[in-house]
Amino acid sequence: MVAALSGGVDSATAAAVLVEAGHRVIGMTLRLYDARGTAASAGGRCCGPRDMEDARRVCAHLGIPFYVVDLAAEFERRVMDDFVDSYLAGRTPNPCARCNQHIKFSPLLRRARALGAEAVVTGHYARLEPDAAGRVRLRRAVDQDKDQSYFLFAMPADEMAAVRFPLGGMRKEEVRRRAAELGLPNADKPESQEICFVPDGDYAGFVERRALVRPAPGRVEDESGGDLGAHGGVHRFTVGQRRGLGFAGPGGRPLYVTRIDPARRAIVVGDRAAAERRAIEVEDLHWLAGDEPPTGTLSAAVQVRHRGRPVAAQVECLPGRRARLLLDDPLVAAPGQAAVFYDGDTVLGGGWITRRSSSDPGGEMARP
């Protein structure tokens, strides 16, 4: 088996428990970007120089081979460029889901098969288990606080049978304990908290440094079109944002970003109710349950952000890998984020939020 090692304790423990079980394991770390001279090189994030060294130390401790796979060019195109383009277009990107979609599995599986390995192992908190018909299904982790199934909805469905998530049935405290018992050199390493290629958390600064044309300032408006002042660029905002706006409503009531209009460089703010949606549209659908994408309308629980509250919904499947969702309860759903569909703890699939539907009882479409 090939163990994908980020340098963190989770992937290290996943590799270690397989070695302990008698499997032949090969460790691989992905080089995804150049973190030299940045805070990422100091550790506490994934995929930086120190993290690769930590992965190397884990492999030495386990007595398994260690390889570094350079996917920086693909990661830049598929994840980093998408991140920048999304913010400039008024969308909120989801780089972890994009990385799982394009980077984490298919490239490693190709290398694993070339080495004669039967599967790729990662430290994700999710489960891959057979259903009654013997087909592999993606399910939530036992540890609901650590569950990462939301970020995995777009993983290649035809490759799930060749992926293993050994931590899916474990809780985080158990993983830490097992790492210590196995003597792993990174057993006490802190968890990654920020996006790996933006280690200082300054997303707007990252976008400005990488944009071909510096983002232009614009105006902040209320729901009636009234001018509230200037802003430094649409890339600094996301639908549903409340903190850091610098504006308050009458009587000091909080305001939320309800819409972003990149064509006019306008940020629209209002009450939370104006930011919430009952009907939304999604595109680029990925289905993990069933041999064929469904047709017609199905019932599902929809989750529109990590750790978000799943809401019952009707999912109307449309041509062109699109769907219209009618939620039982309104939610803030930012364009660019993922809408993931669940049946209980099983991931059915999901797609990328594009806009509020024209049939939304709450009002007009948020974006043209």
C-alpha positions in Angstrom: 0.0 0.0 0.0 1.1 3.6 -0.6 0.6 5.9 2.4 0.1 9.6 1.5 2.0 11.4 4.3 1.4 15.1 4.9 3.8 15.3 7.8 1.0 15.4 10.4 0.1 12.9 13.0 -3.1 11.7 11.3 -1.5 10.4 8.1 1.5 9.1 10.1 -0.8 7.1 12.4 -2.7 5.7 9.4 0.5 4.4 7.9 1.7 3.1 11.2 -1.4 1.0 12.0 -1.1 -0.6 8.6 2.6 -1.4 9.1 1.6 -2.9 12.6 -1.0 -5.0 10.9 1.6 -6.5 8.6 1.0 -4.7 5.4 3.9 -3.7 3.1 3.7 0.1 3.1 5.4 2.8 1.0 5.4 6.4 2.2 4.8 9.2 -0.3 4.7 12.9 0.4 3.4 15.5 -2.1 5.4 18.6 -2.9 2.6 21.0 -3.8 4.1 24.5 -3.6 7.3 26.3 -2.7 7.1 27.3 0.9 10.7 28.4 1.3 11.0 31.7 3.1 7.4 31.6 4.3 5.8 30.8 7.7 4.8 27.4 6.3 8.4 26.3 6.5 8.2 26.5 10.3 5.6 23.8 10.5 2.1 23.7 11.8 0.8 23.6 8.2 0.8 20.7 5.7 3.1 20.2 2.8 5.8 22.6 3.8 9.6 21.8 4.0 9.4 20.9 7.7 6.4 18.7 7.0 8.2 16.7 4.4 11.1 16.2 6.8 8.6 15.1 9.5 7.2 12.6 6.9 10.7 11.3 6.2 11.3 10.8 9.9 8.1 8.9 10.3 9.1 6.5 7.4 12.5 6.0 9.0 10.9 5.2 12.3 8.5 2.7 10.6 11.2 1.2 8.4 9.4 1.9 5.2 10.5 3.5 1.9 10.0 7.2 1.4 9.4 9.1 -1.8 8.5 12.8 -2.6 6.1 13.3 -5.5 6.3 16.8 -7.2 2.8 17.9 -8.1 3.5 21.6 -7.7 2.5 22.6 -11.3 -0.8 20.7 -11.2 -1.5 22.0 -7.7 -0.9 25.6 -8.9 -3.2 25.2 -11.8 -6.0 23.2 -10.2 -6.0 24.7 -6.7 -4.1 27.9 -6.3 -5.2 29.5 -9.6 -8.8 28.5 -8.9 -8.5 30.0 -5.4 -7.4 33.4 -6.9 -9.9 33.3 -9.8 -12.8 32.5 -7.5 -12.2 35.4 -5.1 -11.8 37.8 -8.0 -15.1 36.6 -9.4 -17.0 37.1 -6.1 -17.0 33.4 -5.2 -15.7 31.7 -2.1 -13.3 28.9 -3.0 -12.9 25.6 -1.3 -9.3 24.6 -1.9 -9.3 21.5 0.2 -12.2 20.0 -1.8 -10.5 20.9 -5.0 -7.3 19.3 -3.9 -9.1 16.1 -3.0 -10.8 16.2 -6.4 -7.7 16.7 -8.5 -4.5 16.1 -6.5 -4.7 13.7 -3.6 -6.0 10.5 -5.2 -5.6 10.0 -8.9 -1.9 11.0 -9.2 -1.0 8.8 -6.2 -3.0 5.9 -7.4 -1.2 6.0 -10.7 2.1 5.8 -8.9 0.8 3.1 -6.5 -0.2 0.9 -9.4 3.1 1.4 -11.1 4.7 0.0 -7.9 2.3 -2.9 -7.7 0.5 -1.4 -4.6 -3.2 -2.3 -4.2 -4.4 0.9 -2.5 -3.6 4.5 -1.4 -4.0 5.2 2.3 -4.6 8.7 3.8 -5.3 10.1 7.2 -8.7 11.5 6.3 -11.5 11.2 8.9 -14.1 9.5 6.8 -15.2 5.9 6.1 -15.2 3.9 2.9 -17.5 0.9 3.5 -19.5 -1.5 1.2 -23.3 -1.2 1.0 -25.7 -4.1 0.8 -24.8 -4.7 -2.8 -21.0 -4.7 -2.1 -20.4 -1.2 -3.6 -18.0 1.1 -1.8 -19.7 4.1 -0.3 -18.3 7.2 1.4 -19.6 7.8 4.9 -19.0 10.2 7.7 -16.3 9.5 10.3 -17.2 8.1 13.7 -15.7 11.3 15.2 -18.3 13.8 14.1 -16.1 16.7 15.2 -13.3 15.6 12.8 -15.4 14.3 10.0 -14.0 15.3 6.6 -16.5 13.7 4.3 -17.7 17.1 3.2 -14.3 17.8 1.5 -14.3 14.4 -0.2 -17.5 14.5 -2.2 -15.7 15.1 -5.5 -13.1 12.4 -5.1 -13.0 10.1 -8.1 -15.9 7.7 -7.6 -14.3 4.9 -9.7 -11.2 4.9 -7.5 -12.9 4.6 -4.1 -12.3 0.9 -4.0 -8.6 1.5 -4.1 -8.5 4.0 -1.2 -8.3 3.3 2.5 -9.2 5.6 5.4 -7.9 3.8 8.5 -8.9 6.6 10.9 -12.5 6.7 9.9 -13.6 4.6 12.8 -11.3 6.3 15.4 -11.6 9.4 17.5 -8.9 12.1 17.5 -7.9 11.3 21.1 -7.5 7.7 20.2 -5.3 8.6 17.2 -3.1 10.7 19.4 -2.8 7.9 21.9 -2.0 5.3 19.2 0.7 7.7 17.8 2.3 8.0 21.2 2.1 4.2 21.8 3.8 3.6 18.4 6.5 6.1 19.2 5.9 8.3 16.2 8.2 11.3 16.1 5.4 13.7 15.3 2.9 12.3 17.8 2.6 15.7 19.6 2.6 17.9 16.4 -0.1 20.5 16.4 -2.8 20.3 13.8 -2.8 22.4 10.6 -5.2 25.3 11.0 -4.9 27.4 7.9 -4.9 26.8 4.1 -1.5 25.2 3.4 -0.4 27.8 0.8 -1.7 30.8 2.8 0.0 30.0 6.1 -0.4 33.6 7.5 -4.2 33.5 6.8 -4.0 36.7 4.7 -6.2 35.4 1.8 -6.7 38.9 0.3 -3.0 39.6 0.3 -2.3 36.2 -1.4 -4.9 37.0 -4.1 -3.4 40.5 -4.7 0.1 39.1 -5.0 -1.0 36.5 -7.6 -3.6 38.4 -9.6 -2.5 39.4 -13.1 -4.3 42.8 -12.5 -4.5 44.3 -9.0 -8.1 44.1 -7.8 -9.9 47.4 -8.0 -11.8 49.0 -5.1 -15.6 49.4 -5.2 -18.6 50.5 -3.2 -20.7 49.0 -0.4 -24.4 49.2 -0.9 -27.4 48.4 1.2 -30.3 46.3 -0.1 -32.0 49.4 -1.4 -29.0 50.5 -3.4 -27.9 53.1 -0.9 -24.2 53.9 -0.9 -22.5 53.1 2.4 -18.9 53.7 1.5 -15.9 52.2 -0.2 -14.2 48.8 -0.1 -10.8 47.5 -1.1 -11.9 44.9 -3.6 -14.5 42.1 -3.9 -11.8 39.5 -3.1 -11.9 40.7 0.5 -15.5 39.5 1.0 -17.7 36.4 1.0 -21.4 36.0 1.1 -22.6 35.7 4.7 -19.6 37.6 6.1 -20.3 39.7 9.2 -17.0 40.5 10.8 -14.6 43.1 9.5 -17.2 45.0 7.4 -16.7 48.3 9.2 -20.5 49.1 8.8 -23.5 48.6 11.1 -27.2 48.9 10.5 -29.6 51.3 12.3 -29.2 51.0 16.0 -25.9 49.2 15.6 -27.5 45.9 14.4 -25.1 43.6 12.6 -24.9 43.6 8.8 -24.0 40.7 6.5 -22.7 40.4 3.0 -25.8 39.4 1.0 -24.5 39.6 -2.5 -21.3 40.3 -4.4 -21.5 41.8 -7.9 -18.0 41.6 -9.4 -19.0 43.3 -12.7 -20.0 46.5 -10.8 -17.4 45.8 -8.0 -20.3 46.2 -5.5 -20.7 44.5 -2.1 -24.3 44.5 -1.0 -25.0 44.2 2.8 -28.2 43.7 4.8 -29.8 41.6 7.5 -29.0 38.0 7.9 -32.3 37.0 6.4 -31.3 38.7 3.2 -28.2 36.5 3.0 -30.0 33.3 3.6 -31.4 31.2 0.7 -34.1 28.6 0.4 -33.3 27.7 -3.2 -29.9 27.5 -4.7 -28.3 26.1 -7.9 -25.2 24.0 -8.1 -23.0 22.9 -11.0 -20.3 20.3 -11.8 -22.2 17.6 -9.9 -20.3 14.5 -8.7 -22.3 11.4 -7.7 -20.7 8.8 -5.4 -23.8 6.6 -4.9 -25.2 4.5 -7.7 -23.7 3.5 -11.0 -25.5 6.3 -12.9 -26.3 9.9 -11.9 -29.9 10.1 -10.7 -32.7 11.8 -12.7 -35.7 13.7 -11.5 -36.0 14.8 -7.9 -34.6 13.1 -4.7 -34.7 13.9 -1.0 -31.4 14.4 0.8 -29.8 16.3 3.7 -27.7 19.1 2.2 -24.6 20.6 3.9 -23.2 23.9 2.5 -20.1 24.3 4.6 -17.7 22.2 6.7 -19.3 21.7 10.2 -22.4 23.3 8.8 -25.9 22.0 9.8 -27.3 19.6 7.3 -30.8 20.7 6.1 -33.4 18.5 4.5 -33.9 19.4 0.9 -35.4 18.4 -2.5 -32.7 18.0 -5.1 -33.9 18.5 -8.6 -31.4 17.1 -11.1 -31.0 19.2 -14.3 -29.2 18.6 -17.6 -25.5 19.4 -17.8 -24.6 18.0 -14.3 -26.5 20.8 -12.6 -29.2 20.7 -9.8 -31.6 23.0 -8.1 -32.0 22.6 -4.4 -35.1 23.6 -2.4 -34.1 23.7 1.3 -36.6 23.1 4.1 -34.9 25.8 6.2 -33.0 28.8 4.8 -29.2 28.8 4.9 -26.3 31.2 4.0 -24.8 29.5 0.9 -21.8 31.3 -0.6 -21.3 30.9 -4.4 -18.1 28.8 -4.9 -18.6 26.6 -1.9 -19.7 23.0 -2.0 -23.2 21.7 -1.4 -22.9 18.1 -0.4 -25.8 15.7 -0.3 -26.2 13.0 2.4 -28.5 10.1 3.1 -28.0 9.6 6.8 -24.2 9.3 7.1 -23.6 8.3 3.5 -22.4 10.9 0.9 -24.6 10.7 -2.2 -22.6 13.4 -4.0 -22.5 17.1 -4.4 -21.7 20.1 -6.5 -20.5 23.7 -6.4 -22.9 26.5 -5.5 -23.4 29.0 -8.3 -26.3 31.3 -7.2 -29.7 31.7 -5.6 -32.2 30.1 -7.9 -34.7 32.3 -9.7 -37.4 30.2 -8.0 -36.1 31.1 -4.5 -39.0 32.3 -2.4 -36.5 34.8 -0.8 -36.0 36.9 -3.9 -34.2 37.5 -7.1 -31.0 35.7 -8.2 -27.9 36.8 -6.5 -25.7 36.6 -9.6 -26.5 37.0 -13.3 
